[in-house]
Amino acid sequence: MTNQKMPEEKLKREIREYLNKRKVLVLCTCSNNVPRATPMDFYTEESSFNIYIGPTPGRKIKNIEENPNISIGIYTPLSEGKIQGMQITASGKERLIFLREGDEGFEEAQKIVRGKRKLLLKIIPEKIELLDYDFTKKGYSRLQVLEL
């Protein structure tokens, strides 16, 4: 097994391709040592890896407000015959931005997200880890990490 790191531009293309093929993520939040994992549809900006979700009011929003550290899991079902998955981390209120109607950036975000939403969460990733066992066929480590 190789530990070869993929060139950054190639890794960015792989990440973009992976995100474009997926529509559901699992948003992981935590408050008072109680974790919560919530499957949600998501949308990405084409010019960045920023992710938008339209959360409904509930525990996940309260968790983020109390503890602005999240993890996102996105995976390829094993039925597709591949071992692939993505882990995204973001922390801090400057990377987890709630947008409501009238807020700066809301209308631009609404154009990215399908359907009219009252609340959007903009997630600015700080780290993206992409696991793909097929990378080893190209001479790279199966786990690639992009720090943003």
Secondary structure as the mmCIF struct_conf table of DSSP 4:
data_model
#
loop_
_struct_conf.conf_type_id
_struct_conf.id
_struct_conf.beg_label_comp_id
_struct_conf.beg_label_asym_id
_struct_conf.beg_label_seq_id
_struct_conf.end_label_comp_id
_struct_conf.end_label_asym_id
_struct_conf.end_label_seq_id
HELX_LH_PP_P HELX_LH_PP_P1 GLN A 4 PRO A 7
HELX_RH_AL_P HELX_RH_AL_P1 GLU A 8 LYS A 21
STRN STRN1 VAL A 24 SER A 31
TURN_TY1_P TURN_TY1_P1 ASN A 32 ASN A 33
STRN STRN2 VAL A 34 ASP A 41
STRN STRN3 TYR A 43 THR A 44
TURN_TY1_P TURN_TY1_P2 GLU A 46 SER A 47
BEND BEND1 SER A 48 SER A 48
STRN STRN4 ILE A 51 ILE A 53
HELX_LH_PP_P HELX_LH_PP_P2 PRO A 55 THR A 56
BEND BEND2 PRO A 57 GLY A 58
HELX_RH_AL_P HELX_RH_AL_P2 ARG A 59 GLU A 66
STRN STRN5 ASN A 69 TYR A 75
HELX_RH_3T_P HELX_RH_3T_P1 LEU A 78 GLU A 80
BEND BEND3 GLY A 81 GLY A 81
STRN STRN6 GLN A 84 SER A 91
BEND BEND4 GLY A 92 GLY A 92
TURN_TY1_P TURN_TY1_P3 LYS A 93 ARG A 95
STRN STRN7 LEU A 96 ARG A 100
TURN_TY1_P TURN_TY1_P4 GLU A 101 GLY A 102
BEND BEND5 ASP A 103 ASP A 103
TURN_TY1_P TURN_TY1_P5 GLU A 104 GLY A 105
HELX_RH_AL_P HELX_RH_AL_P3 PHE A 106 ILE A 112
BEND BEND6 VAL A 113 GLY A 115
BEND BEND7 LYS A 118 LYS A 118
STRN STRN8 LEU A 119 ILE A 123
BEND BEND8 GLU A 126 GLU A 126
STRN STRN9 LYS A 127 ASP A 132
HELX_RH_3T_P HELX_RH_3T_P2 TYR A 133 LYS A 138
TURN_TY1_P TURN_TY1_P6 GLY A 139 GLY A 139
BEND BEND9 TYR A 140 TYR A 140
BEND BEND10 ARG A 142 ARG A 142
STRN STRN10 LEU A 143 GLU A 147
#
